[in-house]
Amino acid sequence: MGPRLVKRRLEDVQRQLAQARESLSVLEEQVAVWNDALDDARIRSLVSETPLQSKEYEELARHVMVANAEMTRRSHDVRELVDARDELLRVWTPKDEHG
């Protein structure tokens, strides 16, 4: 791979990494809020002992479970992009651009 191609690929990976980190950060904030709501729903379910409260808790628990799985997937994507960036940095040297 030529130096210009490596640099272009490095810039692309860095852009993707920034987007992936931002996406992960937003999801982490959402999951934190949902976990708080889940705790509240669990307590309401235990105190009220009504089917409606139990159903609300179960639905929210499933939602949080899916969000946690997505957070794990996004974390994996970030790690892969970091690895790709690091590999490109190993093969690219700035002096190659100018001869």
Summary of the structure (lengths in Angstrom):
residues: 99
radius of gyration: 21.6
end to end distance: 15.2
largest distance: 74.4
contacts: 251
relative contact order: 0.17
helix: 93%
strand: 0%
